[in-house]
């Protein structure tokens, strides 16, 4: 007996091993809403074009809506021996309404049906991730706005470099996350085209209206080439790439938070609600959330490489290899959405230890470049000569166990007699930070400007 309603050509039972290998139902059942939504639109179009009767449309619509309620209420559990979610729902529908259920698949194939369901899923989660990104950006900007005057050692090579403010540092991440938002938004627009009606690979002889189904489903238009459409998974690759880039940015912030929480830095303190203890060391307070986010970045990167590898050698059109397209996307989407929510919550409740940050600015001679710039401006010394002169000043400060900002005028003049008393002011770390007034710089005024610009950008999405 042939159980699979989509196997007219096969005359014997499939091997149990083949069934297990072929079975996508355990994971693609996640697409039940998209499958029903797509079928409702397809049935409406078929009836509008008089390919099926109005009575069939009523039966199909009522039957699909009943199935949706059954799934969401738990009255029908999505398990059993169906090959995939599409056959499970079609079989359930046919058992409810008879031949009308069998007519639903007119003018479509599982190839374009799968492409539609999966694209709807990806588009819906592009929007969800964009919403969560806006929340995270708002949180980061809020923290930044409270610390536009909080001194922090800016670093290169993880070495103290120049004084910045903590708000400026946080706005760097706000800009990263803004680019992430724009990537998801761009992907949404580029991929907002309907696959349904492409059938197996070459379209259908039925007099269908693909524009109507595209409109019903919220797409901009139908796709242009059916052969490309049923074999296209660029939309899935894009969301995986966008998530990988987003998680890379969150991992970088996580890495800094982990460092800042350490005893060596103590720049920030995570709330108890976002920390864990040790099973053996009672004094420990571990930053598990940023560590987990850092670790999950490798996981989503693997999902991206996995699908790239699946797709790299496939001839047109659909191939069963493409059944491997979903699990990695489902996993990455779930990971990204949870990660965004927890990162936003953690940052909102993180305590910034401003005094520790400002004390750290007295290590590493952060205003050394300001003295070199002073020599260039004040006494017209070529920058490279000024660079070496300040190197000698730093060496003297090191021997005296002082920061360069703590040297007296007499000590500075022992290296360069033309240095005047105004050099003392420019060596102050706060003055150094506020001297960087070029567009995009760290001066408090420029940081406030960056925050204002970001808030204006956020306002356009406030009611979306």
C-alpha positions as CSV (number, residue, x, y, z in Angstrom):
1,X,0.0,0.0,0.0
2,X,1.3,3.4,-1.0
3,X,0.9,5.9,1.9
4,X,2.5,8.9,0.3
5,X,-0.2,10.9,-1.5
6,X,2.4,12.5,-3.7
7,X,3.9,9.2,-5.0
8,X,2.0,8.2,-8.1
9,X,5.0,6.7,-9.9
10,X,6.4,4.6,-7.1
11,X,4.7,1.2,-6.8
12,X,6.4,-0.3,-3.7
13,X,7.0,0.8,-0.2
14,X,10.0,3.0,0.5
15,X,12.8,1.6,2.6
16,X,12.5,2.5,6.2
17,X,15.9,4.1,6.0
18,X,14.9,6.2,3.0
19,X,11.8,7.3,4.9
20,X,13.9,8.4,7.9
21,X,16.4,10.2,5.6
22,X,13.7,11.8,3.6
23,X,11.5,12.9,6.5
24,X,11.5,16.7,7.0
25,X,8.3,16.8,9.0
26,X,10.1,17.0,12.4
27,X,11.5,20.3,11.5
28,X,9.5,21.8,8.7
29,X,6.3,21.6,10.7
30,X,7.5,25.0,12.0
31,X,6.2,26.3,8.7
32,X,2.5,25.4,9.3
33,X,1.3,29.0,9.5
34,X,3.1,30.0,6.3
35,X,1.9,26.8,4.5
36,X,-1.8,27.5,5.4
37,X,-1.4,31.2,4.6
38,X,0.0,30.3,1.1
39,X,-2.7,27.7,0.5
40,X,-5.4,30.2,1.3
41,X,-4.1,32.7,-1.1
42,X,-3.5,30.0,-3.8
43,X,-7.1,28.7,-3.4
44,X,-8.5,32.3,-3.6
45,X,-6.7,32.9,-6.9
46,X,-7.8,29.5,-8.3
47,X,-11.4,30.4,-7.6
48,X,-11.0,33.9,-8.9
49,X,-9.7,32.5,-12.2
50,X,-12.5,29.8,-12.2
51,X,-10.0,27.0,-12.0
52,X,-11.8,25.7,-9.0
53,X,-15.4,26.4,-7.9
54,X,-16.6,28.9,-5.4
55,X,-17.9,26.0,-3.3
56,X,-14.5,24.4,-3.4
57,X,-13.0,27.7,-2.2
58,X,-15.4,27.9,0.7
59,X,-14.7,24.3,1.7
60,X,-10.9,24.7,1.4
61,X,-10.9,28.0,3.3
62,X,-13.0,26.7,6.1
63,X,-11.0,23.5,6.3
64,X,-7.6,25.3,6.4
65,X,-8.8,27.7,9.1
66,X,-10.1,24.7,11.1
67,X,-6.7,23.0,10.8
68,X,-4.9,26.2,11.9
69,X,-7.1,26.3,15.0
70,X,-6.5,22.6,15.7
71,X,-2.7,23.0,15.5
72,X,-2.6,26.1,17.7
73,X,-5.0,24.6,20.3
74,X,-3.2,21.3,20.4
75,X,-6.2,19.4,19.1
76,X,-4.1,18.1,16.2
77,X,-0.5,17.3,17.2
78,X,2.0,17.8,14.4
79,X,3.6,14.4,14.5
80,X,3.0,11.1,12.8
81,X,4.5,9.6,9.6
82,X,3.9,12.5,7.1
83,X,6.8,13.2,4.8
84,X,6.6,16.9,5.4
85,X,4.3,19.7,6.6
86,X,2.8,20.3,3.2
87,X,1.6,16.7,2.8
88,X,0.4,16.6,6.4
89,X,-1.8,19.6,6.0
90,X,-3.1,18.5,2.5
91,X,-3.9,15.1,3.9
92,X,-5.6,16.5,6.9
93,X,-7.6,18.9,4.6
94,X,-8.7,16.1,2.3
95,X,-9.8,13.9,5.1
96,X,-12.0,16.8,6.2
97,X,-13.5,18.0,3.0
98,X,-12.9,15.3,0.4
99,X,-12.2,16.0,-3.3
100,X,-12.1,19.8,-2.8
101,X,-8.9,19.2,-0.7
102,X,-7.4,17.3,-3.6
103,X,-8.0,20.2,-6.0
104,X,-6.0,22.6,-3.8
105,X,-2.7,21.5,-5.4
106,X,-3.8,22.5,-8.9
107,X,-1.3,24.7,-10.7
108,X,1.4,24.4,-8.0
109,X,4.2,22.0,-7.1
110,X,5.8,21.3,-3.8
111,X,8.8,23.1,-5.3
112,X,7.1,26.5,-5.4
113,X,5.1,25.7,-2.3
114,X,8.2,25.0,-0.3
115,X,9.9,28.1,-1.8
116,X,6.9,30.2,-0.8
117,X,6.5,28.9,2.8
118,X,10.2,29.3,3.5
119,X,10.4,32.7,2.0
120,X,7.4,33.9,4.0
121,X,9.1,32.5,7.1
122,X,12.3,34.4,6.3
123,X,10.5,37.6,5.5
124,X,8.5,37.5,8.7
125,X,11.6,37.0,10.8
126,X,13.5,39.7,8.9
127,X,10.9,42.0,10.3
128,X,11.1,40.5,13.8
129,X,14.9,40.8,14.0
130,X,14.7,44.4,12.7
131,X,12.2,45.2,15.5
132,X,14.5,43.6,18.1
133,X,17.5,45.5,16.6
134,X,15.7,48.8,17.1
135,X,15.1,47.9,20.7
136,X,18.8,47.2,21.2
137,X,19.9,50.3,19.5
138,X,17.6,52.4,21.7
139,X,19.1,50.7,24.7
140,X,22.6,51.4,23.6
141,X,21.9,55.0,22.8
142,X,20.2,55.5,26.2
143,X,23.3,54.2,28.0
144,X,25.5,56.3,25.8
145,X,23.5,59.5,26.5
146,X,24.2,59.1,30.2
147,X,28.0,58.8,29.7
148,X,29.1,61.5,27.2
149,X,31.5,62.9,29.8
150,X,32.6,59.6,31.4
151,X,36.3,59.2,30.5
152,X,37.4,55.8,29.2
153,X,40.7,54.7,27.8
154,X,40.3,54.2,24.1
155,X,42.4,51.3,22.9
156,X,44.2,49.9,19.9
157,X,45.8,46.5,20.1
158,X,44.1,46.3,23.5
159,X,46.6,48.9,24.7
160,X,45.6,52.3,26.1
161,X,45.8,54.8,23.2
162,X,43.7,58.0,23.7
163,X,41.1,59.3,26.1
164,X,37.5,58.9,24.8
165,X,34.2,59.0,26.6
166,X,32.1,55.9,27.3
167,X,29.1,57.2,25.4
168,X,31.3,57.6,22.3
169,X,32.4,53.9,22.7
170,X,28.8,52.7,23.0
171,X,27.8,54.7,19.9
172,X,30.3,52.7,17.9
173,X,28.2,49.7,18.6
174,X,25.0,51.6,17.9
175,X,26.3,52.3,14.5
176,X,27.2,48.6,14.0
177,X,23.7,47.6,14.9
178,X,22.3,50.3,12.6
179,X,24.2,48.8,9.7
180,X,22.8,45.4,10.7
181,X,19.3,46.8,10.7
182,X,19.9,48.2,7.2
183,X,21.1,44.8,5.9
184,X,17.9,43.1,7.1
185,X,15.8,45.8,5.6
186,X,17.6,45.6,2.3
187,X,17.3,41.8,2.2
188,X,13.6,42.1,3.0
189,X,13.0,44.4,0.0
190,X,15.2,42.5,-2.4
191,X,13.5,39.2,-1.6
192,X,9.9,40.3,-1.3
193,X,8.7,38.5,-4.4
194,X,6.3,35.7,-4.6
195,X,7.4,32.2,-5.8
196,X,3.9,30.6,-5.9
197,X,2.7,29.7,-9.4
198,X,6.1,28.7,-10.7
199,X,5.0,25.0,-10.2
200,X,7.8,22.5,-10.6
201,X,10.2,24.7,-12.6
202,X,8.6,26.0,-15.8
203,X,5.3,27.6,-14.8
204,X,1.9,26.1,-15.5
205,X,-0.6,25.9,-18.4
206,X,-3.4,26.8,-16.1
207,X,-4.7,30.4,-16.5
208,X,-3.4,31.6,-13.1
209,X,-2.8,35.1,-11.8
210,X,0.5,35.3,-10.0
211,X,0.1,39.0,-9.4
212,X,-3.1,38.3,-7.4
213,X,-1.4,35.8,-5.1
214,X,1.6,38.0,-4.6
215,X,-0.7,40.9,-3.6
216,X,-2.7,38.6,-1.2
217,X,0.5,37.5,0.5
218,X,2.1,40.9,0.9
219,X,4.8,40.6,-1.8
220,X,5.8,43.4,-4.1
221,X,5.3,41.2,-7.2
222,X,5.8,37.7,-8.5
223,X,9.3,36.5,-9.2
224,X,10.5,36.9,-12.8
225,X,11.9,33.4,-13.8
226,X,10.4,30.2,-12.6
227,X,13.5,28.1,-13.1
228,X,15.5,30.5,-10.9
229,X,12.7,30.8,-8.4
230,X,12.3,27.1,-7.3
231,X,16.1,26.7,-7.0
232,X,16.8,30.1,-5.3
233,X,17.8,30.1,-1.7
234,X,19.5,33.5,-1.7
235,X,16.9,34.8,0.7
236,X,17.9,32.1,3.2
237,X,21.6,32.7,2.7
238,X,21.1,36.4,3.2
239,X,19.4,36.1,6.5
240,X,22.1,33.6,7.6
241,X,24.8,36.1,6.5
242,X,23.0,39.0,8.2
243,X,22.6,37.0,11.4
244,X,26.3,36.0,11.3
245,X,27.4,39.6,10.9
246,X,24.9,40.7,13.7
247,X,26.2,38.0,16.0
248,X,29.8,39.0,15.2
249,X,29.0,42.5,16.3
250,X,27.3,41.2,19.5
251,X,30.2,39.0,20.1
252,X,32.6,41.9,20.0
253,X,30.5,43.8,22.5
254,X,30.3,40.7,24.6
255,X,34.0,40.3,24.6
256,X,34.5,43.8,25.9
257,X,31.8,43.4,28.6
258,X,33.6,40.2,29.7
259,X,36.9,42.1,30.0
260,X,35.2,45.1,31.7
261,X,33.6,42.8,34.3
262,X,37.0,41.3,35.3
263,X,38.9,42.3,38.4
264,X,41.6,43.8,36.2
265,X,39.1,46.3,34.7
266,X,36.0,46.5,36.9
267,X,34.6,49.1,34.4
268,X,31.1,47.6,34.5
269,X,29.0,45.3,36.8
270,X,26.3,43.1,35.5
271,X,23.2,42.7,37.5
272,X,22.8,39.5,39.5
273,X,19.9,38.5,37.3
274,X,22.3,38.4,34.3
275,X,25.2,36.6,36.1
276,X,25.8,33.1,37.5
277,X,27.8,31.8,40.4
278,X,30.4,29.0,40.6
279,X,29.6,25.5,41.9
280,X,32.7,25.5,44.0
281,X,33.9,29.1,44.5
282,X,31.4,31.1,46.5
283,X,32.9,34.5,45.6
284,X,32.5,34.1,41.9
285,X,30.1,36.2,39.7
286,X,30.4,35.0,36.1
287,X,29.4,36.9,33.0
288,X,27.7,33.9,31.4
289,X,25.4,35.8,29.1
290,X,28.1,37.6,27.1
291,X,30.1,34.4,27.1
292,X,27.2,32.4,25.7
293,X,26.5,35.1,23.0
294,X,30.2,35.0,22.1
295,X,30.0,31.2,21.8
296,X,26.8,31.2,19.8
297,X,28.4,33.3,17.1
298,X,30.4,30.2,16.0
299,X,27.2,28.3,15.8
300,X,25.4,30.7,13.4
301,X,28.6,31.0,11.3
302,X,28.5,27.2,10.9
303,X,24.9,27.4,9.7
304,X,25.8,30.0,7.0
305,X,28.8,27.9,5.8
306,X,26.6,24.8,5.8
307,X,24.0,26.2,3.4
308,X,26.6,27.8,1.2
309,X,28.2,24.4,0.9
310,X,24.9,22.7,0.1
311,X,24.1,25.2,-2.7
312,X,27.5,25.5,-4.3
313,X,27.2,22.6,-6.8
314,X,23.5,22.2,-7.4
315,X,22.3,22.2,-11.1
316,X,19.0,23.9,-11.8
317,X,16.3,23.4,-10.7
318,X,15.1,21.9,-7.4
319,X,17.2,19.1,-5.9
320,X,16.5,17.2,-2.7
321,X,19.8,18.5,-1.2
322,X,17.8,21.7,-0.7
323,X,15.9,20.0,2.1
324,X,19.0,20.9,4.1
325,X,18.1,24.6,3.8
326,X,15.8,25.0,6.8
327,X,17.2,23.6,10.0
328,X,20.2,26.0,10.0
329,X,18.0,29.0,9.3
330,X,15.5,28.0,12.0
331,X,18.4,27.6,14.5
332,X,20.1,30.9,13.5
333,X,16.8,32.9,13.6
334,X,16.0,31.5,17.1
335,X,19.5,32.2,18.3
336,X,19.5,35.8,16.9
337,X,16.1,36.7,18.3
338,X,16.9,35.4,21.8
339,X,20.4,37.0,21.7
340,X,19.1,40.4,20.8
341,X,16.5,40.3,23.6
342,X,18.9,39.3,26.3
343,X,21.7,41.7,25.1
344,X,19.3,44.6,25.3
345,X,18.0,43.6,28.8
346,X,21.6,43.0,30.1
347,X,22.9,46.4,28.8
348,X,19.9,48.3,30.2
349,X,20.6,46.9,33.7
350,X,24.4,47.0,33.6
351,X,26.1,49.4,36.1
352,X,28.8,51.6,34.7
353,X,31.7,52.2,37.1
354,X,32.7,55.6,35.9
355,X,35.4,56.1,38.6
356,X,37.2,53.0,37.5
357,X,37.1,54.0,33.9
358,X,38.5,57.5,34.7
359,X,41.2,56.2,36.9
360,X,42.3,53.8,34.1
361,X,42.9,56.9,31.9
362,X,45.9,57.7,34.1
363,X,47.6,54.7,32.8
364,X,49.3,54.7,29.4
365,X,50.0,58.4,28.7
366,X,46.8,58.8,26.7
367,X,47.4,62.5,25.9
368,X,50.8,62.0,24.4
369,X,49.5,62.6,20.8
370,X,48.0,65.9,22.1
371,X,51.5,67.1,23.1
372,X,52.9,66.1,19.6
373,X,50.0,68.1,17.9
374,X,50.8,71.0,20.3
375,X,54.4,71.1,19.2
376,X,53.3,71.1,15.5
377,X,50.9,73.9,16.1
378,X,52.8,76.0,18.7
379,X,56.3,75.9,17.4
380,X,56.0,74.6,13.9
381,X,57.9,71.4,14.6
382,X,57.4,68.8,11.8
383,X,55.1,66.1,13.2
384,X,57.7,63.3,12.9
385,X,60.2,65.4,15.0
386,X,57.4,66.2,17.5
387,X,56.6,62.4,17.6
388,X,60.2,61.6,18.7
389,X,60.3,64.5,21.2
390,X,57.1,63.3,22.9
391,X,58.6,59.8,23.0
392,X,61.4,61.2,25.1
393,X,58.9,62.9,27.3
394,X,57.1,59.6,27.8
395,X,60.3,57.8,28.6
396,X,61.0,60.4,31.3
397,X,57.5,60.1,32.8
398,X,58.0,56.3,32.9
399,X,61.2,56.7,34.9
400,X,59.4,59.0,37.3
401,X,56.5,56.6,37.6
402,X,54.1,59.3,36.4
403,X,51.6,59.7,33.7
404,X,52.5,62.3,31.1
405,X,49.6,64.4,32.3
406,X,51.2,64.6,35.7
407,X,54.5,66.2,34.6
408,X,55.3,69.7,35.6
409,X,56.2,72.5,33.1
410,X,59.8,72.4,34.2
411,X,60.0,68.6,33.5
412,X,58.5,69.1,30.0
413,X,60.9,72.0,29.3
414,X,63.8,69.8,30.2
415,X,63.1,67.8,27.0
416,X,61.8,70.7,24.8
417,X,62.5,74.2,26.2
418,X,60.0,75.9,23.8
419,X,57.1,74.2,25.5
420,X,54.9,76.8,27.3
421,X,52.5,76.6,30.2
422,X,49.5,76.1,28.0
423,X,50.9,72.6,27.3
424,X,49.8,71.6,30.8
425,X,46.2,72.2,29.9
426,X,46.2,70.2,26.7
427,X,47.7,67.2,28.5
428,X,44.7,66.9,30.8
429,X,42.8,63.8,29.7
430,X,39.4,65.5,29.7
431,X,40.8,68.3,27.6
432,X,42.4,65.8,25.3
433,X,39.0,64.0,24.9
434,X,37.2,67.2,24.2
435,X,39.8,68.4,21.8
436,X,38.8,65.8,19.3
437,X,36.0,67.9,17.7
438,X,36.3,66.6,14.1
439,X,33.1,65.1,12.7
440,X,32.6,61.7,14.2
441,X,35.1,62.4,17.0
442,X,34.9,61.7,20.7
443,X,34.5,65.2,22.1
444,X,31.4,65.3,24.3
445,X,29.8,67.8,21.9
446,X,30.4,65.5,19.0
447,X,29.1,62.4,20.9
448,X,26.0,64.3,21.8
449,X,25.6,65.1,18.1
450,X,26.0,61.5,17.2
451,X,23.3,60.5,19.8
452,X,21.0,63.1,18.4
453,X,21.5,61.9,14.8
454,X,20.8,58.3,15.8
455,X,17.7,59.3,17.7
456,X,16.4,61.1,14.6
457,X,17.1,58.0,12.6
458,X,15.2,55.9,15.2
459,X,12.2,58.2,15.2
460,X,11.3,57.2,11.7
461,X,10.6,53.7,12.9
462,X,8.9,54.7,16.2
463,X,5.4,53.8,15.1
464,X,6.3,50.7,13.0
